[in-house]
Amino acid sequence: MTKPVETEILNVSIEREGQAVTAKWGLHPKLKEELLPEEWKELTEVMGKVTNIVGKRFTEILAQGQKDSGGTA
């Protein structure tokens, strides 16, 4: 039995540097070429919302971790 070939067509990445959080998304170049302009516009809007939600949540989790660790006096 052969293993099916996997192709990443869509990805979302969250990067953190200190307290700064960056959320990005990417689409396989071949799929991007096949989308109609209105489909590309819709996908861009939806993925913008996705990265905002994920990035915001990640930032909230980081902030919560800071609160949980307490301070020094």
MDTraj code that builds the backbone (N, CA, C; nanometers):
import mdtraj as md
import numpy as np

residues = "MET THR LYS PRO VAL GLU THR GLU ILE LEU ASN VAL SER ILE GLU ARG GLU GLY GLN ALA VAL THR ALA LYS TRP GLY LEU HIS PRO LYS LEU LYS GLU GLU LEU LEU PRO GLU GLU TRP LYS GLU LEU THR GLU VAL MET GLY LYS VAL THR ASN ILE VAL GLY LYS ARG PHE THR GLU ILE LEU ALA GLN GLY GLN LYS ASP SER GLY GLY THR ALA".split()
xyz = np.array([
    [0.0846, -0.1173, 0.0000],
    [0.0000, 0.0000, 0.0000],
    [0.0898, 0.1245, 0.0000],
    [0.0653, 0.2152, -0.0923],
    [0.1456, 0.3360, -0.0985],
    [0.0787, 0.4469, -0.0175],
    [0.1625, 0.5274, 0.0406],
    [0.1142, 0.6391, 0.1207],
    [0.0690, 0.7509, 0.0267],
    [-0.0480, 0.8106, 0.0520],
    [-0.0944, 0.9191, -0.0352],
    [-0.0005, 1.0399, -0.0268],
    [0.0099, 1.1086, -0.1375],
    [0.0931, 1.2290, -0.1424],
    [0.0167, 1.3430, -0.0751],
    [0.0839, 1.4119, 0.0152],
    [0.0223, 1.5251, 0.0839],
    [0.0741, 1.6546, 0.0242],
    [-0.0180, 1.7455, -0.0016],
    [0.0177, 1.8764, -0.0541],
    [-0.0449, 1.9823, 0.0336],
    [0.0361, 2.0696, 0.0854],
    [-0.0160, 2.1779, 0.1682],
    [-0.0694, 2.2856, 0.0754],
    [-0.1999, 2.3106, 0.0833],
    [-0.2576, 2.4122, -0.0037],
    [-0.2882, 2.5429, 0.0699],
    [-0.3022, 2.5344, 0.2014],
    [-0.3333, 2.6524, 0.2805],
    [-0.2653, 2.6389, 0.4158],
    [-0.2023, 2.7451, 0.4616],
    [-0.1404, 2.7395, 0.5936],
    [-0.1588, 2.8710, 0.6667],
    [-0.1607, 2.8616, 0.7975],
    [-0.1648, 2.9792, 0.8842],
    [-0.0495, 2.9632, 0.9818],
    [0.0313, 3.0660, 0.9955],
    [0.1410, 3.0581, 1.0911],
    [0.1333, 3.1759, 1.1873],
    [0.1661, 3.1456, 1.3119],
    [0.1695, 3.2464, 1.4167],
    [0.3129, 3.2524, 1.4662],
    [0.3693, 3.3709, 1.4653],
    [0.5063, 3.3885, 1.5116],
    [0.5061, 3.4853, 1.6285],
    [0.5926, 3.4553, 1.7235],
    [0.6015, 3.5397, 1.8425],
    [0.7454, 3.5830, 1.8625],
    [0.7621, 3.7108, 1.8872],
    [0.8922, 3.7648, 1.9245],
    [0.8676, 3.8540, 2.0455],
    [0.9014, 3.8030, 2.1631],
    [0.8695, 3.8744, 2.2874],
    [0.7192, 3.8798, 2.3037],
    [0.6649, 3.9995, 2.3148],
    [0.5197, 4.0161, 2.3264],
    [0.4533, 4.0430, 2.1913],
    [0.5338, 4.0595, 2.0862],
    [0.4783, 4.0855, 1.9533],
    [0.4358, 3.9538, 1.8881],
    [0.3126, 3.9506, 1.8378],
    [0.2583, 3.8325, 1.7726],
    [0.2220, 3.8692, 1.6298],
    [0.2672, 3.7888, 1.5348],
    [0.2367, 3.8094, 1.3943],
    [0.1650, 3.6866, 1.3409],
    [0.0515, 3.7078, 1.2762],
    [-0.0229, 3.5981, 1.2150],
    [-0.0206, 3.6177, 1.0640],
    [0.0148, 3.5106, 0.9913],
    [0.0225, 3.5161, 0.8449],
    [-0.0471, 3.3932, 0.7870],
    [-0.0876, 3.4037, 0.6623],
    [-0.1442, 3.2884, 0.5939],
    [-0.0861, 3.2826, 0.4538],
    [-0.0900, 3.1636, 0.3973],
    [-0.0376, 3.1444, 0.2633],
    [-0.1188, 3.0402, 0.1885],
    [-0.1139, 3.0485, 0.0580],
    [-0.1887, 2.9598, -0.0291],
    [-0.0949, 2.9016, -0.1338],
    [-0.1145, 2.7758, -0.1669],
    [-0.0322, 2.7099, -0.2687],
    [-0.0407, 2.7921, -0.3979],
    [0.0735, 2.8220, -0.4602],
    [0.0747, 2.9070, -0.5803],
    [-0.0158, 2.8563, -0.6931],
    [-0.0228, 2.7271, -0.7128],
    [-0.1065, 2.6718, -0.8207],
    [-0.2536, 2.7011, -0.7945],
    [-0.2971, 2.6850, -0.6699],
    [-0.4361, 2.7137, -0.6362],
    [-0.4656, 2.8623, -0.6528],
    [-0.3716, 2.9438, -0.6129],
    [-0.3888, 3.0888, -0.6261],
    [-0.4117, 3.1270, -0.7722],
    [-0.3368, 3.0638, -0.8625],
    [-0.3510, 3.0924, -1.0062],
    [-0.4897, 3.0545, -1.0583],
    [-0.5508, 2.9516, -0.9979],
    [-0.6782, 2.9000, -1.0467],
    [-0.7997, 2.9756, -0.9933],
    [-0.7796, 3.0576, -0.8910],
    [-0.8929, 3.1302, -0.8340],
    [-0.9327, 3.2482, -0.9227],
    [-1.0618, 3.2698, -0.9322],
    [-1.1135, 3.3879, -1.0002],
    [-1.0891, 3.5090, -0.9100],
    [-1.0818, 3.6295, -0.9682],
    [-1.0557, 3.7488, -0.8855],
    [-1.1527, 3.7643, -0.7679],
    [-1.2803, 3.7362, -0.7890],
    [-1.3763, 3.7505, -0.6785],
    [-1.3559, 3.6417, -0.5725],
    [-1.3122, 3.5226, -0.6144],
    [-1.2812, 3.4163, -0.5185],
    [-1.1584, 3.4539, -0.4362],
    [-1.0573, 3.5110, -0.5017],
    [-0.9362, 3.5537, -0.4331],
    [-0.9698, 3.6623, -0.3309],
    [-1.0563, 3.7565, -0.3700],
    [-1.0973, 3.8635, -0.2792],
    [-1.1688, 3.8055, -0.1565],
    [-1.2615, 3.7126, -0.1804],
    [-1.3353, 3.6518, -0.0699],
    [-1.2419, 3.5736, 0.0222],
    [-1.1516, 3.4947, -0.0360],
    [-1.0569, 3.4174, 0.0438],
    [-0.9675, 3.5099, 0.1267],
    [-0.9213, 3.6175, 0.0660],
    [-0.8361, 3.7135, 0.1373],
    [-0.9097, 3.7729, 0.2564],
    [-1.0371, 3.8073, 0.2385],
    [-1.1155, 3.8636, 0.3482],
    [-1.1350, 3.7617, 0.4605],
    [-1.1700, 3.6398, 0.4240],
    [-1.1929, 3.5353, 0.5245],
    [-1.0637, 3.5026, 0.5991],
    [-0.9553, 3.4858, 0.5256],
    [-0.8290, 3.4507, 0.5900],
    [-0.7753, 3.5671, 0.6736],
    [-0.8048, 3.6889, 0.6351],
    [-0.7691, 3.8035, 0.7186],
    [-0.8392, 3.7947, 0.8537],
    [-0.9675, 3.7553, 0.8510],
    [-1.0427, 3.7382, 0.9755],
    [-0.9843, 3.6238, 1.0578],
    [-0.9505, 3.5131, 0.9911],
    [-0.8932, 3.3978, 1.0612],
    [-0.7631, 3.4363, 1.1314],
    [-0.6720, 3.5003, 1.0593],
    [-0.5441, 3.5354, 1.1206],
    [-0.5629, 3.6368, 1.2328],
    [-0.6593, 3.7272, 1.2197],
    [-0.6866, 3.8220, 1.3278],
    [-0.7372, 3.7501, 1.4523],
    [-0.8300, 3.6559, 1.4336],
    [-0.8845, 3.5814, 1.5474],
    [-0.7754, 3.5003, 1.6163],
    [-0.6978, 3.4271, 1.5370],
    [-0.5927, 3.3424, 1.5942],
    [-0.4852, 3.4279, 1.6609],
    [-0.4431, 3.5334, 1.5950],
    [-0.3416, 3.6213, 1.6524],
    [-0.3889, 3.6873, 1.7812],
    [-0.5142, 3.7323, 1.7823],
    [-0.5702, 3.7954, 1.9021],
    [-0.5764, 3.6951, 2.0171],
    [-0.6207, 3.5743, 1.9867],
    [-0.6311, 3.4716, 2.0914],
    [-0.4935, 3.4367, 2.1468],
    [-0.3952, 3.4245, 2.0590],
    [-0.2593, 3.3938, 2.1018],
    [-0.2074, 3.5040, 2.1930],
    [-0.2342, 3.6286, 2.1572],
    [-0.1927, 3.7425, 2.2392],
    [-0.2599, 3.7382, 2.3766],
    [-0.3889, 3.7032, 2.3792],
    [-0.4611, 3.6925, 2.5069],
    [-0.3999, 3.5839, 2.5946],
    [-0.3651, 3.4710, 2.5345],
    [-0.3043, 3.3612, 2.6099],
    [-0.1690, 3.4048, 2.6666],
    [-0.0905, 3.4755, 2.5866],
    [0.0386, 3.5268, 2.6352],
    [0.0180, 3.6216, 2.7528],
    [-0.0796, 3.7113, 2.7406],
    [-0.1062, 3.8077, 2.8475],
    [-0.1515, 3.7347, 2.9739],
    [-0.2341, 3.6315, 2.9573],
    [-0.2809, 3.5545, 3.0723],
    [-0.1633, 3.4852, 3.1409],
    [-0.0721, 3.4325, 3.0624],
    [0.0462, 3.3678, 3.1180],
    [0.1305, 3.4652, 3.1991],
    [0.1369, 3.5881, 3.1546],
    [0.2110, 3.6919, 3.2265],
    [0.1452, 3.7198, 3.3611],
    [0.0102, 3.7268, 3.3617],
    [-0.0616, 3.7525, 3.4862],
    [-0.0455, 3.6364, 3.5841],
    [-0.0520, 3.5137, 3.5310],
    [-0.0426, 3.3945, 3.6158],
    [0.0939, 3.3789, 3.6788],
    [0.1970, 3.4303, 3.6119],
    [0.3319, 3.4138, 3.6656],
    [0.3598, 3.5064, 3.7827],
    [0.2726, 3.6066, 3.8004],
    [0.2864, 3.6972, 3.9139],
    [0.3994, 3.7969, 3.8936],
    [0.4143, 3.8809, 3.9910],
    [0.5176, 3.9827, 3.9833],
    [0.6208, 3.9622, 4.0908],
    [0.7175, 4.0497, 4.0920],
    [0.8178, 4.0448, 4.1972],
    [0.8071, 4.1739, 4.2769],
    [0.8271, 4.1625, 4.4052],
    [0.8179, 4.2812, 4.4896],
    [0.9376, 4.2877, 4.5805],
])
top = md.Topology()
chain = top.add_chain()
for i, resn in enumerate(residues, 1):
    res = top.add_residue(resn, chain, resSeq=i)
    for name in ("N", "CA", "C"):
        top.add_atom(name, md.element.get_by_symbol(name[0]), res)
traj = md.Trajectory(xyz[None], top)
